[in-house]
Amino acid sequence: MAYATVNPYTNEIVKQYDNSTPDEIEQTLANAYNLYKSMRDDPVAPRAKILHKLSQIFIKDAEQLAKPLVEDMGKLYNEALGEVAICADIAEYYAANAERLLAPESVQTLSGQAQILNRPYGVLMAVEPWNFPYYQIMRVFAPYFAAGNPMVLKHAANTPGSALAFEAAVEKAGAPVGSFKNLFLSYDQVADVIADPRIQGVCLTGSERGGKAVAAEAGKNLKKSTMELGGNDAFIVLDDANMDEVEKVSAAARLYNCGQVCTSSKRFIVTEKNYDRFIKNLAEQFANVKMGDPMDPTTTLAPMCTEKNKNKLQKQVDEAIAAGAKVYYGNEPVDLDGQFFQPTILTDITKDNPAYYQEMFGPVAQVYKVKDEAAAIELANDSHLGLGGIVYSGDAQHGAEVAAKIETGMMFVNTFLSTLPEIPFGGIKMSGYGRELGDECIYSFVNRELVVKNPDPEGKLPENKFGGLVAPALLPQD
């Protein structure tokens, strides 16, 4: 069976799930489309109230909701609680701000009295990954549901329990039937759902490979899409960086969620002045992690999500070494059951090494020594990906100037990369297109419908003004 919870710590098959049947898919699409039609003229307020209730559920039931994350993909329990908390914040943010964001907007125009109405777009399909099983859903569901768009979900094959738990929370919040439904879809079924005329848009977070496949299906069917794909984020340490502050965040920037984060710092680019101190400290922190039961509060490094992903990462490391990379620390077997991977530091990675352009999705850090700031910027930009990054500088303003030169979607200066409801999330290059979170994301799947009224009670056009696309010479003359 394609969908199954296999506990990465115990290797136990917890539960398996059959793929959704054609009848189940049809009923889901019918429910979603019927709901869209019934609520597209409704005010925002009732949906905002549902989001507020959903936020409260994520707060009240936090411990219960955190456990499927641990069981599905091995997330540390404390990190799972943090994911549940940010989901509550996201739901509450759009509950509090959706009416403001979706209010009609007046436009100054010679054509008459014009407004832009923020109308629902239609039923959306979300294709989401396993590494943050709730957060990835919430950051698309909350704003787009607030805008009046029902959602169908295709979640990752190894996080079915989390998908169902999220669905149950939405139902508990009082959302009407059709608002949100998880389907256990095969790849062929995904293509069929995207092609269905009742689906109007697709949002995906995932790999570059998955993004290309889903974007191709969406494009073939002229469906709007947003893509948040992988990252090969740079962590730049300049000459004047406060190394005490750097050392507080450097290991966590790579090992949080076992390094299985699109925005993890994967390439540490350090100027010569600080290189020796930096890499020595990073290795010490990597050596001090405690691997074990994700439910144990003393555990600091969880297992990887699946055996398949662990083996893929090991293959990438092996290929990098074969191509000349050096192991500064790690790459030793872990004498534990479960999908544990020893934190590893690779150096001496040259441009012809396959690891140079790869995203390593796990606890492996690439560390580069560069001569100066200019070389750091050049190396940071020499990537096919452009999602996020961090710069450490003794002067925050100068750090911000360096950050502005990095070709990426998000940069953080002298601080850990974070996600919050009010700041946009997304990248450029092969890291995808579109933004999630923040205020602007809500318009990604909104019909910005223009309505222009002629203010004249008799319908006469104002003098020296022309309406629509009609050329002045074609207007009736008095």
Residue pairs with C-beta under 8 A, 6 or more apart in sequence:
1 16
1 17
1 18
1 19
2 19
2 157
2 184
2 186
3 16
3 17
3 18
3 19
3 157
3 158
3 160
3 184
4 13
4 14
4 15
4 16
4 17
4 157
4 158
4 160
5 13
5 14
5 15
5 16
5 71
5 72
5 158
5 159
5 160
5 161
6 12
6 13
6 14
6 158
6 306
7 14
7 71
7 74
8 73
8 74
8 302
8 303
8 304
8 305
8 306
8 338
8 339
9 74
9 293
9 294
9 302
9 303
9 337
9 338
9 339
10 337
10 338
11 307
11 337
11 338
11 339
14 71
14 161
15 160
15 161
17 160
17 184
18 184
19 184
19 185
19 186
19 189
20 28
20 183
20 184
20 185
20 189
24 183
25 183
25 185
25 189
25 192
25 193
28 152
28 178
28 181
28 183
29 123
29 152
29 193
29 196
29 198
29 199
30 198
31 150
31 177
31 178
31 181
32 123
32 150
32 151
32 152
32 178
32 179
32 181
32 198
33 123
33 150
33 178
33 198
34 178
35 150
35 176
35 177
35 178
35 179
36 120
36 122
36 123
36 148
36 149
36 150
36 178
39 47
39 120
39 148
39 176
40 119
40 120
40 148
42 148
43 99
44 98
44 99
44 102
44 146
44 147
44 148
45 99
47 98
47 145
47 146
47 148
48 94
48 95
48 96
48 98
48 99
48 146
49 95
50 145
50 173
50 174
50 175
50 179
51 91
51 92
51 94
51 95
51 98
51 142
51 145
51 146
51 173
52 91
52 92
52 95
52 96
53 172
53 173
53 174
54 91
54 142
54 169
54 170
54 173
54 175
55 88
55 89
55 91
55 92
55 95
56 88
57 169
57 172
57 173
58 65
58 84
58 85
58 87
58 88
58 91
58 134
58 169
59 85
59 88
61 169
62 81
62 84
62 85
62 88
63 81
65 84
65 134
65 165
65 169
66 77
66 80
66 81
66 83
66 84
67 77
67 80
68 133
68 159
68 161
68 162
68 165
69 75
69 80
69 83
69 84
69 133
69 134
69 162
70 76
70 77
70 80
70 294
70 295
71 161
72 130
72 133
72 158
72 159
72 160
72 161
72 162
73 130
73 131
73 133
73 158
73 159
73 162
73 305
73 306
74 258
74 294
74 302
74 303
74 304
74 305
74 338
74 339
75 83
75 257
75 294
75 302
76 257
76 294
76 299
76 300
76 302
77 294
77 295
77 296
77 297
78 297
79 256
79 257
79 302
80 294
83 132
83 133
83 134
83 135
84 134
86 135
86 138
86 419
86 420
86 421
87 134
87 135
87 138
89 420
89 421
90 135
90 138
90 139
90 142
90 421
90 437
91 138
91 142
92 421
93 142
93 421
93 422
94 142
94 143
94 146
94 421
94 442
95 142
95 146
97 439
98 143
98 146
98 147
98 442
101 118
101 439
101 442
102 118
102 146
102 147
102 442
102 446
103 118
104 115
104 116
104 117
104 118
105 115
105 116
105 118
106 113
106 114
106 115
107 114
107 115
107 116
107 450
108 114
109 452
110 462
110 465
110 466
111 452
111 465
111 466
111 467
111 468
112 452
112 453
112 454
112 455
112 462
112 467
113 452
113 453
113 454
113 455
114 450
114 451
114 452
114 453
115 450
115 451
116 448
116 449
116 450
116 451
117 447
117 448
117 449
117 450
117 451
118 147
118 443
118 446
118 447
118 448
118 449
119 148
119 446
119 447
119 448
119 449
120 147
120 148
120 149
120 446
120 447
121 144
121 147
121 148
121 149
121 200
121 201
121 224
121 445
121 446
121 447
122 149
122 198
122 199
122 200
122 201
122 445
123 149
123 150
123 151
123 152
123 198
123 199
123 200
124 140
124 144
124 149
124 150
124 151
124 152
124 199
124 200
124 201
124 202
124 203
124 445
125 151
125 152
125 153
125 154
125 190
125 193
125 194
125 199
125 201
125 202
125 203
126 137
126 140
126 141
126 151
126 152
126 153
126 154
126 202
126 203
126 204
127 153
127 154
127 190
127 202
127 203
127 204
127 205
127 206
127 210
127 214
128 136
128 137
128 140
128 153
128 154
128 155
128 156
128 204
128 205
128 206
129 136
129 156
129 205
129 206
129 207
130 155
130 156
130 157
130 158
130 159
130 305
131 257
131 260
131 261
131 262
131 305
132 257
132 261
133 155
133 156
133 159
133 162
133 163
133 166
134 162
134 165
134 166
135 419
136 205
137 153
137 155
137 163
137 166
138 166
139 425
139 436
139 437
140 151
140 203
140 436
141 151
141 170
141 180
143 436
143 437
143 441
143 442
144 151
144 203
144 442
144 444
144 445
145 151
145 175
145 179
145 180
146 442
147 442
147 445
147 446
149 200
149 201
149 445
150 178
150 179
150 180
151 179
151 180
151 181
152 180
152 181
152 183
152 193
152 199
153 163
153 166
153 167
153 180
153 181
153 182
153 183
154 182
154 183
154 185
154 190
154 193
155 162
155 163
155 182
158 305
158 306
160 184
163 182
164 182
166 180
166 182
167 180
167 181
167 182
170 179
170 180
183 189
183 193
185 193
187 213
190 214
190 217
191 217
193 199
194 202
194 214
194 217
194 218
194 221
194 223
195 217
195 220
195 221
199 223
200 223
200 224
200 445
201 218
201 223
201 224
201 225
201 226
201 444
201 445
202 214
202 217
202 218
202 223
202 224
202 225
202 226
203 225
203 226
203 227
203 434
203 436
203 444
203 445
204 210
204 211
204 214
204 215
204 225
204 226
204 227
204 228
205 227
205 228
205 229
205 262
205 436
206 214
206 228
206 229
207 229
207 230
208 229
208 230
208 385
208 430
210 229
211 227
211 229
211 432
214 225
214 227
215 225
215 227
218 224
218 225
219 225
224 444
224 445
225 434
226 426
226 432
226 433
226 434
226 435
226 436
226 444
227 432
227 433
227 434
228 262
228 387
228 425
228 426
228 427
228 431
228 432
228 434
228 436
229 262
229 385
229 387
229 427
229 430
229 431
229 432
230 262
230 359
230 361
230 385
230 387
230 430
230 431
231 262
231 263
231 264
231 266
231 359
231 385
231 386
231 387
231 388
231 427
231 431
232 266
232 267
232 357
232 358
232 359
232 383
232 384
232 385
232 387
233 263
233 264
233 265
233 266
233 267
233 387
233 388
233 389
233 390
233 408
233 417
234 265
234 267
234 268
234 269
234 376
234 379
234 380
234 383
234 389
234 390
234 406
234 408
235 250
235 253
235 265
235 267
235 268
235 269
235 389
235 390
235 392
236 269
236 270
236 376
236 377
236 380
236 389
236 390
236 391
236 392
236 402
236 406
237 243
237 246
237 268
237 269
237 270
237 271
237 274
237 278
237 392
238 271
238 373
238 376
238 391
238 392
238 393
238 394
238 398
238 399
238 402
239 271
239 273
239 274
239 372
239 373
240 393
240 394
240 395
241 274
241 392
241 393
241 394
242 392
242 394
242 414
243 274
243 277
243 278
243 281
245 392
245 414
246 274
246 278
246 392
247 278
247 281
247 285
249 390
249 415
249 416
250 265
250 268
250 278
250 281
250 282
250 285
251 282
251 285
251 286
252 416
253 264
253 265
253 390
253 416
253 417
254 264
254 265
254 266
254 268
254 343
254 363
254 365
255 286
255 289
255 300
255 301
255 343
255 363
256 264
257 264
257 302
258 301
258 302
258 303
258 304
258 305
258 341
258 362
258 363
259 343
259 360
259 361
259 362
259 363
259 364
260 304
260 305
260 309
260 361
260 362
262 387
262 388
262 431
263 387
263 388
263 410
263 417
263 419
265 365
265 389
265 390
265 417
266 359
266 360
266 364
266 365
266 366
267 366
267 368
267 379
267 380
267 383
268 278
268 282
268 365
268 366
268 367
268 368
269 368
269 370
269 376
269 379
269 380
270 278
270 279
270 367
270 368
270 369
270 370
271 369
271 370
271 371
271 372
271 373
271 375
271 376
272 369
272 370
272 371
272 372
275 367
275 369
278 367
279 328
279 345
279 347
279 367
282 329
282 345
282 365
282 367
283 328
283 329
283 345
286 329
286 330
286 343
286 344
286 345
286 363
286 365
287 329
287 343
289 300
289 301
289 343
290 298
290 299
290 300
290 301
291 299
291 300
291 301
291 302
291 303
291 334
291 336
291 340
292 298
292 299
292 336
293 299
294 302
294 303
301 340
301 343
301 363
303 338
303 339
303 340
303 341
304 310
304 313
304 339
304 340
304 341
304 362
305 339
306 339
307 339
309 339
309 361
309 362
310 339
310 341
310 362
312 361
313 341
313 360
313 361
313 362
313 364
314 341
316 354
316 355
316 358
316 360
316 364
317 331
317 344
317 346
317 355
317 360
317 364
319 354
319 355
320 346
320 349
320 353
320 354
320 355
321 327
321 331
321 346
323 350
323 352
323 353
323 354
323 355
324 348
324 349
324 350
324 353
325 346
325 347
325 348
325 349
325 353
325 355
326 346
326 347
326 348
327 344
327 345
327 346
328 345
328 346
328 347
328 367
329 343
329 344
329 345
330 342
330 343
330 344
330 345
330 364
331 342
331 344
332 342
333 342
334 340
334 341
334 342
341 362
341 363
341 364
342 363
343 363
343 364
343 365
344 363
344 364
344 365
345 364
345 365
345 367
346 355
346 364
346 365
346 366
346 367
347 366
347 367
347 368
347 369
349 355
349 356
349 366
349 368
350 356
351 382
355 366
357 383
357 384
359 385
360 366
368 379
370 376
370 379
373 402
376 402
377 402
377 405
377 406
380 389
380 406
380 408
381 405
381 406
381 407
383 407
383 429
384 429
384 430
385 427
385 429
385 430
385 431
386 407
386 408
386 409
386 427
386 428
386 429
386 430
386 431
387 408
387 409
387 410
387 426
387 427
387 431
387 432
388 408
388 409
388 410
388 411
388 412
388 417
388 427
389 403
389 406
389 408
389 410
389 411
389 412
389 417
390 411
390 412
390 413
390 415
390 416
390 417
391 399
391 400
391 402
391 403
391 406
391 411
391 412
391 413
391 414
392 399
392 413
392 414
393 399
393 402
393 413
393 414
396 413
396 414
399 413
399 414
400 413
403 411
403 412
403 413
404 411
407 428
407 429
408 427
408 428
408 431
409 425
409 426
409 427
409 428
409 431
409 435
410 417
410 424
410 425
410 426
410 427
412 418
419 425
419 437
420 437
421 437
421 438
422 437
422 438
422 439
423 437
423 438
424 435
424 436
424 437
424 438
424 440
424 441
425 435
425 436
425 437
425 438
426 432
426 433
426 434
426 435
426 436
434 441
434 444
435 441
435 444
436 444
452 467
452 468
454 460
454 461
454 467
456 462
461 467
461 475
466 472
466 475
